[in-house]
Structure formats: C-alpha cells, structure tokens
C-alpha cells in the first residue's frame, strides 16, 4: 500500500475526493490517500508542496502556475475543474459601499499573498481599469478571518467563491456587489517533482481513480441533499452551482497555460516567463 498525502480546500468542488476516499476507491488500487482540508487555500497549499508537507494538491490554476514559475518543485498533471471559478466580490453587510467602483483605492482582504483571493484582486482591478500597483491588502488567512476583517473595518472587500459565501450573504454578514469569473479552468491537480519521479504509476492511479468518479459525479441520485448536508448550503444554491460546474479528465493545455502566464506577466505578478513543460507534466 502506497501512502500519498493530498490537500485541498474544504469546499463542494472536492466532494468527489471525499466520496472516493470514503468508498475506499484508492485503497482498491493499493493507495492510502491521506486527505487534509486546508481552509487557508492555494497559497498555503503551495507552501506545503514546497516544504514536502504534502505530495499532491488540488489548487487554483493561477496560484499554482505562479508558484511553479517562482520555483515550487511541482508540476500540474491535470485540470480538475474545467469551468471558471465565480469569485464573488463581497463587502460587509453594513458597509457603505454599494457598487464595484466604490472599491477603488480600498483594501482587499486576502487569505495570503499568492492565493487566489490575492491574484484575482489584480485580475479584477485590471478589468475595471484601476491602477493595479496601488492595490492594498490585508491578510486574513481564512473565510472566518475575512468576516472579522470586514466587520471590524480592517479590510473593505473580499473575493471568494460565490456559492461557498452564499450562507454569509443570506444571513447579512456579507453583501455581494459583483462577480468576477476566472478567465481559465479554475482547479488543477499538482504533484511534487520528487513524487512524480519516484511514484509516477501511483500518481497515474490516483488520477485515473478520481477521473472515474468525476466523469459521472453529477449523475448521482441524492447528490444535492448530500452536498447540502455536508456544506450547509440551500439546495437551490447547490443546483445553481452544479449547473455551471464541470469537472475535467484532461491535462492543462498549452493554450490555457499561456493564457494564465500572460495574465500574470501583464500584471507584474511573475518575474519571468517559462515553457509549458516547466509547469505541466503530461502523464500519458
């Protein structure tokens, strides 16, 4: 039995992993897959790949590309979710901000530098025509930290996946004033180079197993009820989320990689460009 450590955010996107682990699908192919939830998000998971605390991470595409270009010893082996992430732009429930334009020259709460909430703040600011060099940030680590920051006024807005924040919007803790989709597939599977070198067949088995699950994931009976129970979401919100979410069984394409890299470069978020094979490993 091969032991592999894997991390991901505790969100509905990762329900296929939770189900496959509970069903012992990985054990059936000789793998003890040890999952750890990382609420801090992509920046923390990139750090864990660098330190060897994890072997595999299910991470946001832009964050992983940026960190590999910055020296993280890992490769992207596959796209996990093919559709864009819908980043809700949130202010505090009692905030005076009413429109996106009100947020120019204010402070964004981010989980950490290099995280999706950090990088997408730049993408959004560029789309709005703002001076991205003037962006200001407050590190809050987690969603709970963002709630505190917006309520206490240490930050003004927070970008996070719009369906995971829906209960906070429904309760009036947050108010959503816009949505910013990623221009690329949102989640990828990344593996440390050392693991790829020594355990390529094991990695291939993990990918094959999760692909078998995601290929038919949306066809399960009672799926909405299971998701609602686990993630404390309303069923109608989860139905809306499922309708705009598609999982992938394919590698990141060179075109997709260049799209992400060019965005990061144009926003001055990377120091150099590199080749497709530096960032992506095609298993087959």
C-alpha positions as CSV (number, residue, x, y, z in Angstrom):
1,X,0.0,0.0,0.0
2,X,1.5,3.3,-1.1
3,X,0.9,6.3,1.2
4,X,0.3,9.6,-0.5
5,X,-0.6,12.9,1.2
6,X,-3.0,15.2,-0.6
7,X,-4.5,18.6,0.3
8,X,-7.4,20.7,-0.9
9,X,-9.9,23.3,0.2
10,X,-13.0,22.1,2.2
11,X,-15.4,23.1,-0.5
12,X,-18.1,21.4,-2.6
13,X,-15.7,21.1,-5.6
14,X,-13.8,18.4,-3.7
15,X,-16.8,16.2,-2.9
16,X,-15.6,13.6,-5.5
17,X,-12.4,13.2,-3.4
18,X,-14.4,12.9,-0.2
19,X,-16.6,10.3,-1.7
20,X,-13.9,8.2,-3.3
21,X,-11.9,8.2,-0.1
22,X,-15.0,7.1,1.9
23,X,-15.7,4.4,-0.7
24,X,-12.1,3.2,-0.3
25,X,-11.6,3.6,-4.1
26,X,-8.0,4.4,-3.7
27,X,-7.3,1.5,-1.3
28,X,-8.7,-0.8,-4.0
29,X,-5.8,0.2,-6.3
30,X,-3.2,-0.1,-3.4
31,X,-3.1,3.6,-2.3
32,X,-3.5,5.0,1.2
33,X,-4.6,8.5,0.1
34,X,-4.4,10.8,3.2
35,X,-6.5,13.9,2.6
36,X,-6.2,17.1,4.7
37,X,-8.5,20.1,4.4
38,X,-6.7,23.4,4.0
39,X,-9.2,26.3,4.6
40,X,-6.4,28.9,4.1
41,X,-6.4,28.0,0.4
42,X,-4.0,27.9,-2.5
43,X,-1.2,30.0,-1.0
44,X,-0.9,27.7,2.0
45,X,-1.0,24.5,-0.3
46,X,1.8,25.9,-2.5
47,X,3.9,26.4,0.7
48,X,3.1,22.8,1.7
49,X,4.2,21.4,-1.7
50,X,7.5,23.4,-1.4
51,X,8.2,22.1,2.1
52,X,7.2,18.5,1.4
53,X,4.3,18.5,3.8
54,X,2.1,17.2,1.0
55,X,2.6,15.2,-2.1
56,X,-0.4,16.3,-4.1
57,X,-2.6,19.4,-4.0
58,X,-5.9,20.3,-5.6
59,X,-5.3,24.0,-6.1
60,X,-6.4,27.1,-8.1
61,X,-4.8,27.2,-11.5
62,X,-3.4,30.8,-11.4
63,X,-1.8,30.3,-8.0
64,X,-0.2,27.0,-8.9
65,X,1.2,28.4,-12.2
66,X,2.6,31.4,-10.4
67,X,4.3,29.3,-7.7
68,X,5.9,26.8,-10.1
69,X,7.2,29.7,-12.1
70,X,8.6,31.1,-8.8
71,X,10.5,27.9,-8.1
72,X,8.0,25.5,-6.5
73,X,9.3,21.9,-7.3
74,X,6.0,20.6,-8.6
75,X,4.1,20.0,-11.9
76,X,0.4,20.4,-12.9
77,X,-0.7,16.9,-14.0
78,X,-4.3,17.6,-14.9
79,X,-7.1,20.1,-14.9
80,X,-9.6,19.1,-12.1
81,X,-12.4,21.6,-12.7
82,X,-12.8,22.8,-16.3
83,X,-15.2,25.7,-15.7
84,X,-14.2,29.1,-14.3
85,X,-14.4,29.9,-10.6
86,X,-17.0,32.6,-9.9
87,X,-15.4,34.9,-7.5
88,X,-18.0,36.8,-5.5
89,X,-16.9,40.4,-4.6
90,X,-18.1,40.9,-1.0
91,X,-18.4,43.8,1.4
92,X,-19.6,43.8,5.0
93,X,-23.4,43.6,5.4
94,X,-23.4,47.1,6.9
95,X,-20.8,48.6,4.6
96,X,-21.5,51.9,2.9
97,X,-20.0,50.5,-0.4
98,X,-22.7,49.9,-3.0
99,X,-21.0,49.5,-6.3
100,X,-17.8,48.0,-7.6
101,X,-16.5,51.5,-8.5
102,X,-16.7,52.4,-4.8
103,X,-13.9,49.8,-4.1
104,X,-11.2,51.6,-6.0
105,X,-8.3,52.6,-3.7
106,X,-9.7,50.5,-0.8
107,X,-8.2,47.5,1.0
108,X,-8.9,43.9,-0.1
109,X,-8.9,41.1,2.4
110,X,-6.8,38.1,1.1
111,X,-6.1,34.7,2.6
112,X,-2.3,35.2,1.9
113,X,0.0,36.5,-0.8
114,X,0.0,34.2,-3.8
115,X,-3.5,32.9,-3.0
116,X,-6.4,33.1,-5.4
117,X,-8.0,35.9,-3.5
118,X,-4.8,37.9,-3.9
119,X,-4.2,37.1,-7.6
120,X,-7.8,37.6,-8.6
121,X,-7.9,41.0,-7.0
122,X,-5.4,42.0,-9.6
123,X,-7.3,40.4,-12.4
124,X,-10.5,42.2,-11.3
125,X,-8.7,45.6,-10.8
126,X,-7.3,45.3,-14.3
127,X,-10.7,44.6,-15.8
128,X,-12.0,47.7,-14.0
129,X,-9.2,49.8,-15.4
130,X,-7.8,50.5,-11.9
131,X,-4.1,51.1,-11.2
132,X,-3.1,47.7,-10.0
133,X,0.1,49.0,-8.5
134,X,-2.0,50.9,-6.0
135,X,-3.9,47.8,-4.6
136,X,-3.8,47.4,-0.8
137,X,-4.2,44.1,1.0
138,X,-5.0,42.8,4.5
139,X,-4.0,39.1,5.2
140,X,-6.9,37.3,6.9
141,X,-5.9,33.6,6.3
142,X,-9.4,32.1,6.2
143,X,-13.1,32.9,5.4
144,X,-13.7,33.4,9.1
145,X,-10.8,35.9,9.2
146,X,-12.4,37.8,6.3
147,X,-15.7,38.0,8.2
148,X,-13.8,39.6,11.1
149,X,-11.8,42.0,8.9
150,X,-14.9,43.3,7.1
151,X,-16.9,43.6,10.3
152,X,-14.0,45.4,12.1
153,X,-13.2,47.6,9.1
154,X,-9.5,46.4,8.7
155,X,-10.4,45.5,5.2
156,X,-13.1,46.7,2.8
157,X,-13.9,43.9,0.4
158,X,-13.2,40.2,0.0
159,X,-13.2,37.9,-3.1
160,X,-14.2,34.3,-2.5
161,X,-16.1,31.6,-4.4
162,X,-19.7,33.0,-4.6
163,X,-21.5,29.8,-3.7
164,X,-19.4,29.0,-0.6
165,X,-20.1,32.5,0.7
166,X,-23.9,32.3,0.0
167,X,-24.9,31.5,3.6
168,X,-23.0,34.6,4.8
169,X,-24.8,36.7,2.1
170,X,-28.1,35.1,3.1
171,X,-27.5,36.0,6.8
172,X,-26.5,39.6,6.0
173,X,-22.9,39.2,7.2
174,X,-21.7,39.8,3.7
175,X,-23.3,41.7,0.8
176,X,-22.2,40.7,-2.7
177,X,-21.9,43.6,-5.1
178,X,-20.3,41.7,-8.1
179,X,-19.0,38.5,-9.5
180,X,-15.6,38.0,-11.3
181,X,-15.1,34.7,-13.2
182,X,-11.6,33.4,-13.8
183,X,-10.6,33.5,-17.5
184,X,-9.4,29.9,-17.3
185,X,-10.3,26.5,-15.8
186,X,-10.3,27.0,-12.1
187,X,-8.7,24.0,-10.3
188,X,-5.8,21.8,-11.2
189,X,-4.1,18.8,-9.6
190,X,-0.4,19.4,-8.8
191,X,2.2,16.9,-7.7
192,X,5.7,17.4,-6.2
193,X,8.5,16.6,-8.7
194,X,10.1,14.0,-6.3
195,X,6.8,12.1,-6.1
196,X,6.4,12.2,-9.9
197,X,9.9,10.9,-10.4
198,X,9.5,8.0,-7.8
199,X,5.8,7.2,-7.9
200,X,4.6,8.0,-11.4
201,X,2.4,4.9,-11.6
202,X,0.9,5.7,-8.2
203,X,0.1,9.2,-9.4
204,X,-1.4,7.8,-12.6
205,X,-3.6,5.5,-10.5
206,X,-4.8,8.4,-8.3
207,X,-5.7,10.5,-11.4
208,X,-7.5,7.5,-13.1
209,X,-9.5,6.9,-9.9
210,X,-10.6,10.4,-9.4
211,X,-11.4,10.8,-13.1
212,X,-13.7,7.7,-12.9
213,X,-15.5,9.5,-10.1
214,X,-15.8,12.9,-11.6
215,X,-16.9,11.6,-15.0
216,X,-20.2,10.6,-13.6
217,X,-20.3,12.7,-10.4
218,X,-23.3,14.9,-11.4
219,X,-25.4,11.9,-12.3
220,X,-25.7,10.6,-8.7
221,X,-29.1,10.4,-7.1
222,X,-29.4,12.3,-3.8
223,X,-26.3,14.3,-4.7
224,X,-27.8,17.7,-3.9
225,X,-29.1,16.5,-0.5
226,X,-25.6,15.1,0.4
227,X,-23.9,18.4,-0.6
228,X,-26.4,20.4,1.3
229,X,-25.9,18.4,4.5
230,X,-22.1,18.5,4.3
231,X,-21.7,22.1,3.3
232,X,-24.7,23.7,5.0
233,X,-26.0,25.1,1.7
234,X,-29.5,25.6,0.4
235,X,-30.4,23.0,-2.2
236,X,-31.4,25.7,-4.8
237,X,-28.0,27.3,-4.5
238,X,-26.2,24.0,-5.0
239,X,-28.4,23.2,-8.0
240,X,-27.3,26.5,-9.5
241,X,-23.6,25.7,-8.7
242,X,-23.8,22.3,-10.2
243,X,-25.4,23.7,-13.4
244,X,-22.3,25.9,-14.1
245,X,-19.6,23.5,-12.9
246,X,-17.9,20.8,-15.0
247,X,-15.1,18.5,-13.9
248,X,-12.2,17.6,-16.2
249,X,-10.3,14.5,-17.0
250,X,-7.8,16.3,-19.3
251,X,-4.3,17.9,-18.9
252,X,-3.9,21.6,-18.9
253,X,-3.4,22.6,-22.5
254,X,-0.5,24.8,-23.7
255,X,-3.1,27.5,-24.7
256,X,-4.6,27.5,-21.2
257,X,-1.1,27.7,-19.6
258,X,-0.1,30.6,-21.9
259,X,-3.4,32.4,-21.0
260,X,-2.6,32.2,-17.3
261,X,1.1,33.0,-17.7
262,X,0.4,36.1,-19.9
263,X,-2.1,37.4,-17.3
264,X,0.4,37.0,-14.5
265,X,3.1,38.6,-16.6
266,X,0.9,41.6,-17.7
267,X,0.0,42.2,-14.0
268,X,3.7,42.1,-12.9
269,X,3.0,39.1,-10.7
270,X,5.8,37.0,-12.1
271,X,9.4,37.9,-12.7
272,X,9.9,35.7,-15.8
273,X,8.0,33.6,-18.3
274,X,8.9,29.9,-18.8
275,X,8.0,27.0,-21.0
276,X,4.9,24.8,-20.9
277,X,6.9,21.7,-19.9
278,X,8.4,23.6,-16.9
279,X,4.9,23.8,-15.4
280,X,2.9,20.9,-16.8
281,X,3.6,17.2,-16.8
282,X,1.5,15.1,-19.2
283,X,1.2,11.7,-17.6
284,X,0.0,9.7,-20.6
